[in-house]
Amino acid sequence: MDAESFRIAKVFSGGGDIHFRLPYFQREYAWEQQNWKTLLDDILDLYDIYKEENPPEHFMGSLVVINEGMVHGTVPVFKLVDGQQRLTTITLILCAIAEIIKTSHPEMYNKIRKYITNPDEPGEHRYKLLPTSKYGDRKTYLSIIDGKVSEIVPNGSRIIPAYQYYYKELSVKLNSGELEVERLFHVIINSLQVVFISLNREEKPYQIFESLNAKGKPLTQADLVRNYIAMKLPEARQPEIFENHWSKIEELLQEKRSVGRSRLGELTAFLRHYLAFRNAVLGNEEHVYARFRDRIEENFNTTDLFEQEVKTLQQFADYYDRFLRPEHESDPEVRKALHRLNLLEISTGYPFMLALFDAYNNHTINKSQFLESLRILENYLVRRFLAGEPTNYLNKVFPTLWKKIDKNNFIPSLKEVIINHNYPADYAVLQKGLSTKLYGNSSITRSKTALVLDSINIHLSEIKNQGGHTVLNGPATIEHILPQNPSEQWITDIGDNFNNISSQYLHTLGNLTLVTTEWNSALSNLPFSDKKPKLANHALLLNQEYFARPITCWNENAIQARAQFLLKNILEIWPAIGEMPAPKKASGTKPFKLILLDQEFEVSSWRDVAIKTTEAIAELVGSFDEYESLPSYLSKKPFVGTCRQLSNGWYLYVSLSANAIKYYCRSLMTKVGFDQNEWQVEEH
């Protein structure tokens, strides 16, 4: 390894021929405006103090290269292992300066161009730098260098906004005379310096790349996986695997776009969910690369096997792209199902869906089974949403789901497995659906609620045998019947209990409906006496069907009555997928002591555990009113079935198995802000 300090002038061979090529494992151009601005500010600071006889020095980091020899006998070629962000940005700055002064300073223009291109060389070697082709970087870069900026079609590459930023900033300063072009050029090529690290071909550039971070953006898990793939492949196999397979994956799943609430880049999220499907465990998002590497080392010990795994990843990436963008699915029935699941934010279910799509693709299951499986998933997610069940539980359910299903009895087995993973029974949906808050700051929550309300509207049309249903003539918005910012008239009409009703029911199902944005503004906080006739004449049956009824006041009873009407329809749209299992005994064990927050309670049954846990927590926190999305076994109304009224007035459903009680108690601890580890039960 040789390391020397180089000025930018020397990096570009003083205007002579040189060619830098990015290896396949390099990521796309990723610098953003803050990075561009920092570099420009550094250059302008150097400009103010620049002296030709003694140029100030500004260290930019390192360039790590491998000398690939010569082409055409005269052009040295280097593979750029690290430093592409800096080198690409410098060439964009030089190109912007050249274009700005092309007419006013033709000699200077030609001089700058020699630091960007090798004018006498053919093809790709005409360019001193050849970026990666990811996300259109290479095509965009070459168009800029060739003066064809106006012909560039936006493709997501960060190279075009980088060039536009420098062109705009420097145009003002150069055209106004604030900067002198020759002095600016010499600042860039003489004051900016890098450590130029040249490796021989026997050294391992991939391992160096993995450890380097310099001034650039941190490497993502997907960057490390890409580098690892290059490290595992023989040099001769890299063009075929990267160009025909891995690059296709990166085109489908772009790291700059994120997935669900995790905010992970698409490629990292895909790799995480793919590994969860294979390993039946959803790993930590920071360990995606390590788990991927471990899987390869354990299972794919030849080049042929490893290449086949990359090709398999490409197939699964295509499935994943359709999860994220249902419009890419060609089958209209599957596309519709995926769109609905997307609105329900099913990213936690992607490990299972990868298995499902692969089974359908391989004809392990038929189309009827495939579509029914998607409907079962929708049913599960909707009922859990309405019952206020926590979504983090699903991270443990979906990675293991596929392995628990009897493939020879597919749909019945899938239903049975789902039911045994905290599937909400009808009573839970009916009880919790009255009080679960379905509206908030989260766009995901609002999209789920809109799907539920729209489905009810379609269902009401089907009941009337209309052969179709009315749709809104604009984007759907959720309207609060009791407004979020009520007028004095609302407060007067509802009376003394207004604050209680507003805090408890404002964002619940019974108080929500669908209208267009225009209607939302028009209805706003109108008193109910004015809002009701408007809703009764609204085109959606969801509104017509209910508000044509004689309702005099929109109070607690009215909101609950509408919620019950909607919930009845919901259970017709998403009926229970099977019989709920009977409560089971605790595998021959019997509880005798409950330890809760350092207090001990004697207990004689699991029902006793549930009651004493809930009573103890109620004594500590008081009413449960302020807590959202409590476990579905708690309600302010009596349950249909065996229940127990608590000292704070709430009701607890107690006809539960030991496992259900354990899950309920731990869930309640979490919901009210306690650590689950502070709840323990000793058993005989």
C-alpha positions in Angstrom: 0.0 0.0 0.0 1.3 3.4 -1.0 -0.1 6.6 0.5 0.8 10.2 -0.6 -0.6 13.6 -0.3 -2.0 14.7 -3.6 -3.5 18.1 -4.7 -6.6 17.8 -6.9 -4.5 18.9 -9.8 -2.4 15.7 -9.4 -5.4 13.5 -8.8 -6.6 14.6 -12.3 -3.1 14.2 -13.7 -2.5 17.9 -14.2 -5.0 17.9 -17.0 -3.5 14.9 -18.7 -5.3 11.6 -19.3 -6.5 9.5 -16.3 -9.6 7.3 -15.7 -11.3 6.4 -12.4 -13.9 3.7 -12.4 -16.2 2.7 -9.5 -16.3 -1.0 -8.6 -19.6 -2.8 -8.4 -19.8 -2.7 -4.6 -19.8 1.1 -4.5 -23.1 2.8 -3.5 -24.8 5.5 -5.4 -23.9 9.2 -5.1 -25.4 10.1 -1.7 -24.2 13.6 -0.7 -27.0 16.1 0.0 -27.2 19.9 0.2 -25.5 20.2 3.6 -22.5 18.3 2.2 -22.5 20.5 -0.9 -22.7 23.7 1.1 -19.9 22.7 3.5 -17.5 22.0 0.6 -18.4 25.2 -1.2 -18.0 27.2 2.0 -14.5 25.7 2.5 -13.6 26.7 -1.1 -14.8 30.2 -0.6 -12.8 30.5 2.7 -9.7 29.4 0.8 -10.4 31.8 -2.0 -10.2 34.7 0.4 -6.7 33.8 1.6 -5.3 32.1 -1.5 -1.8 33.0 -2.6 -0.4 31.4 -5.8 3.2 31.2 -4.5 2.1 29.6 -1.3 -1.4 28.0 -1.6 -3.2 27.2 1.6 -3.9 23.5 2.1 -7.3 22.0 2.9 -7.4 18.2 3.5 -10.6 16.5 2.2 -10.0 12.9 3.3 -8.7 10.0 1.4 -9.0 8.4 -2.0 -8.4 4.6 -2.0 -7.7 3.2 -5.4 -6.4 0.1 -7.1 -4.1 0.6 -10.1 -5.6 -1.4 -13.0 -2.9 -0.6 -15.5 -3.2 1.2 -18.8 -5.7 1.3 -21.6 -4.7 2.3 -25.1 -1.2 2.4 -23.9 -1.5 5.9 -22.5 -4.4 6.2 -20.0 -3.8 4.9 -16.4 -7.0 3.3 -15.0 -7.8 3.2 -11.3 -10.6 1.4 -9.5 -11.9 3.9 -6.9 -12.5 1.9 -3.7 -13.3 4.9 -1.5 -13.7 8.6 -2.1 -16.3 8.7 -4.9 -18.5 11.2 -3.1 -15.7 13.8 -2.9 -14.3 13.1 -6.4 -17.7 13.2 -8.0 -18.6 16.5 -6.3 -15.3 18.1 -7.4 -15.9 17.2 -11.0 -19.5 18.6 -10.8 -18.1 21.9 -9.4 -15.5 22.1 -12.2 -18.2 21.3 -14.8 -20.5 24.0 -13.4 -17.7 26.6 -13.6 -16.8 25.6 -17.1 -20.4 25.9 -18.3 -20.9 29.3 -16.6 -17.8 30.9 -18.3 -18.0 28.9 -21.6 -18.7 32.0 -23.7 -16.9 34.7 -21.7 -13.6 32.8 -21.1 -13.2 30.2 -23.9 -9.5 29.5 -23.1 -10.3 28.9 -19.4 -13.3 26.7 -20.4 -11.0 24.4 -22.4 -8.5 24.3 -19.6 -11.1 23.2 -17.0 -12.5 20.6 -19.4 -9.1 18.8 -19.4 -9.6 18.2 -15.7 -13.0 16.5 -16.4 -12.5 14.6 -19.7 -9.8 12.9 -21.7 -10.8 14.5 -25.0 -8.8 12.3 -27.3 -10.0 9.0 -25.8 -13.0 7.0 -27.2 -16.0 5.6 -25.3 -16.2 5.5 -21.5 -12.5 6.3 -21.2 -13.2 9.8 -22.4 -14.4 10.6 -18.9 -11.9 11.0 -16.1 -14.5 9.6 -13.7 -17.2 6.9 -14.4 -19.8 6.7 -11.6 -21.9 3.7 -10.7 -25.0 3.1 -12.8 -27.2 2.8 -9.7 -30.3 5.0 -9.7 -29.2 6.6 -13.0 -26.1 8.1 -11.6 -23.8 7.3 -14.6 -26.4 8.3 -17.2 -27.1 11.6 -15.4 -23.4 12.3 -14.8 -22.4 11.7 -18.5 -25.3 13.9 -19.7 -24.0 16.8 -17.4 -20.4 16.4 -18.6 -21.6 16.3 -22.2 -23.6 19.5 -21.8 -27.0 17.8 -22.1 -28.5 18.9 -18.8 -31.8 19.9 -20.5 -32.2 16.4 -21.8 -32.0 14.7 -18.4 -35.2 13.0 -17.3 -35.5 13.0 -13.4 -34.6 9.6 -12.2 -33.9 10.0 -8.5 -30.1 10.5 -8.9 -28.6 13.0 -6.4 -26.1 14.1 -9.1 -28.4 16.5 -10.9 -29.5 18.5 -7.9 -25.8 18.7 -6.8 -24.8 20.1 -10.2 -27.8 22.5 -10.2 -26.9 23.7 -6.7 -23.3 24.6 -7.7 -24.3 26.1 -11.0 -26.8 28.4 -9.3 -24.5 29.4 -6.4 -21.5 30.0 -8.6 -23.4 31.7 -11.4 -24.3 34.6 -9.1 -20.8 35.0 -7.8 -18.9 34.7 -11.1 -21.3 36.8 -13.2 -21.3 39.6 -10.6 -17.5 39.6 -10.4 -17.5 38.6 -6.8 -15.3 35.6 -7.8 -12.7 35.6 -10.5 -12.7 32.4 -12.5 -9.0 31.7 -12.8 -8.3 32.3 -9.1 -11.3 30.0 -8.2 -10.0 27.3 -10.5 -6.5 27.4 -8.9 -8.0 27.3 -5.4 -9.8 24.0 -6.3 -6.9 22.3 -8.0 -4.1 23.5 -5.8 -5.5 24.0 -2.3 -7.8 21.0 -2.0 -5.8 17.9 -1.1 -6.4 14.2 -0.4 -4.4 11.3 0.8 -4.1 9.1 -2.3 -3.9 5.5 -1.2 -2.9 3.1 -3.9 -3.4 -0.7 -3.4 -1.9 -3.5 -5.4 -4.3 -6.1 -6.9 -3.4 -8.7 -4.2 -4.8 -6.6 -1.4 -8.4 -6.8 -0.3 -10.2 -3.6 -1.2 -13.6 -4.8 0.1 -12.4 -5.2 3.7 -10.9 -1.7 3.5 -14.1 -0.3 2.1 -16.1 -1.9 5.0 -14.1 0.0 7.6 -13.8 3.4 5.9 -16.2 6.2 6.6 -14.2 9.4 6.2 -16.3 12.5 5.9 -19.0 10.9 3.9 -22.4 9.5 5.0 -22.2 6.4 7.2 -22.5 3.1 5.4 -25.9 1.5 5.6 -26.6 -2.1 6.2 -27.4 -2.5 2.5 -24.0 -0.9 1.6 -22.2 -3.5 3.7 -24.2 -6.3 2.2 -23.3 -5.1 -1.3 -19.7 -4.9 -0.4 -19.8 -8.4 1.1 -21.3 -9.8 -2.2 -18.4 -8.3 -4.1 -16.0 -9.8 -1.6 -17.5 -13.3 -2.0 -17.6 -13.2 -5.8 -14.5 -13.9 -8.0 -13.6 -10.8 -10.0 -14.6 -12.5 -13.3 -18.2 -13.2 -12.0 -18.9 -9.7 -10.7 -20.1 -8.2 -14.0 -22.7 -10.9 -14.6 -24.1 -11.1 -11.0 -24.0 -7.3 -10.3 -25.3 -6.1 -13.7 -28.0 -8.8 -14.2 -29.1 -9.5 -10.6 -28.0 -7.3 -7.7 -28.3 -4.0 -9.7 -31.9 -5.1 -10.6 -32.6 -5.5 -6.8 -31.3 -2.0 -6.1 -33.4 -0.5 -8.9 -36.5 -2.1 -7.4 -35.8 -1.3 -3.8 -34.1 2.1 -3.3 -32.4 2.8 0.0 -33.4 6.5 -0.1 -37.0 5.5 0.2 -38.3 4.2 3.5 -40.6 1.4 4.6 -43.4 1.8 7.2 -42.9 3.1 10.6 -39.4 1.6 10.8 -38.1 4.4 8.5 -35.5 1.8 7.2 -34.4 2.2 3.6 -36.3 -0.2 1.3 -33.3 -2.4 0.6 -32.3 -2.8 4.2 -35.9 -3.4 5.2 -36.2 -6.1 2.5 -33.1 -7.9 3.6 -34.3 -7.7 7.3 -37.7 -9.2 6.4 -36.1 -11.8 4.0 -33.8 -13.0 6.8 -36.8 -13.1 9.2 -38.7 -15.3 6.7 -35.7 -17.6 6.4 -34.7 -17.7 10.1 -38.2 -17.3 11.7 -36.8 -14.4 13.8 -37.0 -10.6 13.1 -33.4 -9.5 13.8 -32.3 -6.1 15.0 -32.2 -3.6 12.2 -28.5 -2.7 13.0 -27.5 -6.4 12.6 -28.9 -7.0 9.1 -25.5 -7.2 7.5 -24.1 -9.5 10.2 -27.1 -11.9 10.0 -26.9 -11.9 6.1 -23.2 -12.7 6.3 -23.8 -15.5 8.9 -26.5 -17.1 6.7 -24.2 -17.1 3.6 -21.2 -18.5 5.5 -23.3 -21.3 7.0 -25.3 -22.3 4.0 -23.6 -21.2 0.7 -20.0 -22.4 0.7 -19.5 -22.5 -3.0 -19.6 -19.7 -5.7 -22.4 -21.5 -7.5 -24.6 -21.8 -4.4 -23.9 -18.2 -3.5 -24.8 -16.9 -7.0 -28.0 -18.9 -6.8 -28.9 -17.2 -3.5 -28.3 -13.7 -5.1 -30.7 -14.7 -7.9 -33.2 -15.9 -5.3 -33.0 -12.6 -3.6 -33.8 -10.9 -6.9 -37.1 -12.9 -7.1 -38.0 -12.1 -3.5 -37.2 -8.4 -4.1 -39.7 -8.4 -6.9 -42.4 -9.7 -4.5 -41.3 -7.0 -2.0 -41.6 -4.3 -4.6 -45.2 -5.3 -5.2 -45.9 -5.2 -1.4 -44.7 -1.6 -1.4 -46.2 -0.6 -4.8 -49.3 -2.7 -5.5 -49.6 -1.0 -8.9 -46.6 -3.1 -10.0 -48.8 -6.3 -9.5 -50.3 -7.4 -12.8 -53.2 -9.5 -11.4 -56.1 -7.1 -10.6 -57.5 -9.2 -7.7 -54.0 -9.5 -6.1 -53.4 -5.8 -6.7 -56.6 -4.8 -5.0 -55.8 -7.0 -2.0 -52.3 -5.6 -1.7 -53.5 -2.1 -1.9 -55.9 -2.7 1.0 -53.2 -4.4 3.1 -50.9 -1.4 2.3 -53.5 1.0 3.8 -53.4 -1.2 6.9 -49.6 -0.9 7.1 -48.8 -4.5 7.0 -45.0 -4.2 6.9 -44.8 -6.3 10.1 -46.3 -9.1 8.0 -43.8 -9.0 5.1 -41.8 -12.0 6.3 -45.0 -14.1 6.1 -46.1 -12.5 2.8 -42.7 -13.3 1.2 -43.3 -17.0 2.0 -46.9 -16.7 0.7 -45.9 -15.1 -2.6 -43.2 -17.7 -3.1 -45.6 -20.6 -2.5 -48.0 -19.1 -5.0 -45.3 -18.5 -7.5 -44.0 -22.1 -7.1 -47.6 -23.5 -7.3 -47.4 -24.9 -3.8 -50.8 -23.1 -3.2 -53.3 -22.1 -5.9 -54.7 -18.7 -6.6 -57.9 -19.3 -4.6 -55.8 -20.2 -1.5 -53.5 -17.3 -2.1 -56.3 -14.7 -2.3 -58.0 -16.2 0.7 -54.8 -15.9 2.7 -54.6 -12.2 1.9 -58.2 -11.8 3.0 -57.4 -13.6 6.3 -54.5 -11.2 6.9 -56.7 -8.2 6.3 -59.3 -9.7 8.6 -56.7 -10.2 11.3 -55.3 -6.7 11.0 -58.6 -4.9 10.9 -60.0 -6.7 14.0 -56.8 -6.1 15.9 -56.9 -2.4 14.9 -60.5 -2.0 16.1 -59.8 -3.9 19.3 -56.9 -1.6 20.0 -54.3 -4.5 20.1 -50.6 -3.5 20.1 -48.9 -3.8 16.7 -45.5 -4.7 18.1 -46.8 -8.1 19.0 -47.0 -8.9 15.3 -43.2 -8.6 14.9 -43.0 -11.9 16.8 -46.0 -13.5 15.1 -45.4 -13.2 11.4 -41.8 -14.5 11.1 -42.8 -17.8 12.6 -46.3 -18.1 11.1 -45.3 -20.0 7.9 -43.6 -22.8 9.7 -46.6 -23.5 11.8 -49.0 -24.0 8.9 -49.9 -27.5 7.6 -49.3 -27.0 3.9 -51.6 -30.0 3.1 -54.5 -28.4 4.9 -53.5 -24.9 4.1 -56.5 -22.5 4.7 -58.0 -24.3 7.7 -54.5 -24.5 9.2 -53.7 -20.8 8.6 -57.0 -19.8 10.2 -56.2 -22.0 13.2 -52.7 -20.6 13.6 -54.0 -17.0 13.3 -56.8 -17.6 15.9 -54.2 -18.8 18.4 -52.2 -15.6 18.0 -54.4 -13.2 19.9 -57.1 -13.0 17.3 -59.8 -10.7 18.6 -63.1 -12.5 19.2 -66.4 -10.8 18.3 -67.0 -9.6 21.8 -63.6 -7.9 21.9 -64.3 -6.1 18.6 -67.8 -5.0 19.8 -66.6 -3.9 23.2 -63.3 -2.2 22.3 -64.6 -0.8 19.1 -66.8 1.5 21.1 -63.8 3.2 22.8 -60.7 2.6 20.7 -59.3 5.8 19.3 -59.1 5.6 15.5 -57.9 9.1 14.7 -54.7 10.9 15.6 -51.6 12.5 14.2 -50.5 9.3 12.4 -51.4 9.2 8.7 -51.2 5.4 9.0 -54.0 5.4 11.7 -56.1 7.7 9.5 -55.6 5.5 6.4 -56.7 2.4 8.4 -59.8 4.2 9.6 -60.6 5.5 6.1 -60.4 1.9 4.8 -62.8 0.6 7.4 -65.3 3.4 6.8 -65.1 3.0 3.0 -65.6 -0.8 3.3 -68.7 -0.2 5.3 -70.0 2.2 2.6 -69.5 -0.5 0.0 -71.1 -3.2 2.2 -74.2 -1.1 2.7 -74.5 -0.7 -1.1 -74.2 -4.5 -1.5 -76.9 -5.1 1.1 -79.2 -2.9 -1.0 -78.3 -4.9 -4.1 -77.4 -1.7 -5.9 -74.8 -3.4 -8.1 -72.3 -0.6 -7.4 -71.5 2.0 -4.8 -71.0 5.7 -4.7 -67.5 7.0 -4.4 -66.3 10.4 -3.3 -65.4 12.9 -6.1 -62.2 13.9 -4.4 -59.7 12.6 -1.8 -61.4 11.2 1.2 -61.0 12.9 4.6 -62.2 11.9 8.0 -64.9 14.1 9.4 -65.5 14.4 13.2 -69.2 14.7 13.8 -68.6 16.2 17.2 -65.9 18.6 16.0 -62.3 18.8 17.3 -62.7 22.5 17.9 -66.4 22.7 19.0 -68.4 25.9 19.1 -70.2 27.2 22.2 -73.4 25.8 20.6 -72.0 22.3 20.8 -71.0 22.7 24.4 -74.4 24.0 25.2 -76.3 21.3 23.3 -74.4 18.4 24.9 -74.5 19.9 28.4 -72.6 19.3 31.6 -71.0 16.1 30.5 -69.4 17.7 27.4 -65.8 17.4 28.5 -66.1 13.8 29.5 -67.8 12.9 26.2 -65.3 14.8 24.1 -62.2 13.3 25.7 -63.6 9.8 25.6 -65.4 9.6 22.2 -64.0 12.4 20.0 -61.7 10.1 18.0 -63.7 6.9 18.3 -65.5 5.0 15.5 -69.0 6.3 16.3 -68.0 9.9 15.9 -66.1 9.5 12.6 -67.2 9.4 8.9 -65.9 10.0 5.4 -66.4 13.1 3.3 -64.3 15.1 0.7 -61.9 17.9 1.8 -64.4 20.4 0.5 -67.2 18.9 2.6 -64.9 18.6 5.6 -64.4 22.4 5.5 -68.1 23.1 4.9 -69.2 21.0 7.8 -66.4 22.0 10.1 -67.9 22.9 13.5 -71.5 23.4 12.5 -73.9 22.6 15.2 -75.4 19.1 14.9 -78.8 20.5 14.0 -77.2 21.9 10.8 -74.7 19.1 10.2 -77.2 16.2 10.4 -79.4 17.1 7.4 -76.3 17.7 5.3 -75.0 14.2 6.1 -78.4 12.7 5.5 -78.2 14.1 2.0 -74.6 13.1 1.4 -74.0 10.8 -1.5 -72.3 8.1 0.5 -74.7 5.5 2.0 -72.4 5.4 5.0 -73.8 8.9 5.8 -77.3 8.7 4.2 -78.2 5.4 5.9 -77.7 6.6 9.4 -78.2 10.4 9.5 -81.7 10.2 7.9 -82.7 8.7 11.3 -84.4 10.8 14.0 -81.4 11.8 16.1 -82.1 14.9 18.3 -78.7 15.3 20.0 -75.2 14.0 19.4 -74.4 12.9 22.9 -72.7 9.8 24.4 -75.7 7.5 23.7 -75.9 8.7 20.1 -72.2 8.2 19.4 -72.3 4.7 21.0 -75.5 3.8 19.0 -73.8 4.7 15.7 -70.6 2.8 16.7 -72.8 -0.3 17.4 -74.4 0.2 14.0 -71.0 0.4 12.3 -69.6 -2.5 14.3 -72.5 -4.7 13.3 -71.6 -4.1 9.7 -67.9 -4.6 10.4 -68.5 -8.1 11.8 -70.4 -8.9 8.6 -67.5 -7.6 6.4 -64.7 -9.2 8.5 -66.5 -12.1 10.3 -64.6 -14.3 12.7 -62.5 -16.8 10.8 -63.3 -19.7 13.1 -64.3 -20.8 16.5 -62.2 -19.2 19.3 -60.4 -21.9 21.4 -61.8 -22.8 24.7 -59.8 -21.6 27.7 -57.0 -24.1 28.5 -55.6 -25.1 31.8 -52.1 -23.9 32.7 -50.3 -27.1 31.6 -50.6 -28.8 35.0 -49.3 -25.7 36.9 -51.2 -23.6 39.4 -50.3 -20.1 40.5 -49.8 -19.4 44.2 -48.0 -16.1 44.4 -48.2 -12.9 42.4 -45.3 -10.5 42.6 -46.1 -7.0 41.3 -43.9 -3.9 41.7 -42.2 -5.5 44.8 -45.6 -6.4 46.4 -46.7 -10.0 46.9 -50.2 -11.3 46.6 -51.5 -14.8 47.3 -53.5 -16.2 44.4 -55.3 -19.5 43.9 -56.1 -19.4 40.2 -55.1 -17.7 36.9 -58.4 -15.8 37.1 -57.3 -14.6 40.5 -54.0 -13.4 39.0 -55.9 -11.4 36.4 -58.2 -9.8 38.9 -55.5 -9.0 41.5 -53.1 -7.6 38.9 -55.7 -5.3 37.4 -57.0 -4.2 40.8 -53.5 -3.4 42.0 -52.7 -1.4 38.9 -56.0 0.4 39.1 -55.2 1.4 42.7 -51.9 2.9 41.5 -53.1 4.7 38.4 -56.8 5.4 39.3 -59.2 5.4 36.3 -58.0 3.8 33.0 -59.7 6.7 31.0 -56.5 8.5 30.2 -54.8 5.4 28.6 -55.3 4.6 24.9 -55.5 1.1 23.4 -55.8 -0.8 26.6 -55.9 -4.6 26.2 -59.3 -5.8 24.7 -60.2 -7.6 28.0 -60.9 -4.3 29.7 -63.9 -2.2 29.0 -66.1 0.5 30.6 -69.2 -1.6 29.6 -70.0 -5.2 30.8 -68.8 -7.9 28.5 -71.0 -10.6 26.9 -69.8 -13.5 28.9 -68.0 -13.9 32.3 -66.6 -10.6 33.5 -65.8 -8.9 36.8 -66.4 -5.2 37.7 -63.4 -3.6 39.2 -63.2 -1.1 42.0 -62.7 1.8 39.6 -65.9 0.9 37.7 -64.2 -0.8 34.7 -65.0 -4.4 33.6 -62.5 -7.2 33.2 -63.3 -10.2 31.0 -62.1 -13.3 33.0 -63.0 -16.3 30.9 -59.4 -16.7 29.7 -56.7 -19.3 29.4 -53.5 -19.1 31.5 -51.5 -18.0 28.5 -54.1 -15.3 27.6 -54.0 -14.0 31.2 -50.1 -13.9 31.1 -50.2 -11.9 27.9 -53.0 -9.6 29.1 -51.2 -8.8 32.4 -47.9 -8.0 30.7 -49.6 -6.0 28.1 -51.5 -4.0 30.7 -48.2 -3.3 32.6 -46.7 -1.9 29.4 -49.8 0.2 28.5 -49.8 2.0 31.9 -46.0 2.6 31.8 -44.6 -0.2 34.0 -41.8 -2.6 33.1 -43.2 -6.1 32.3 -40.3 -7.6 34.4 -42.0 -6.2 37.5 -44.8 -8.7 37.0 -44.0 -12.3 38.0 -46.1 -15.3 39.0 -44.8 -18.3 41.0 -46.5 -21.6 40.2 -46.7 -25.1 41.7 
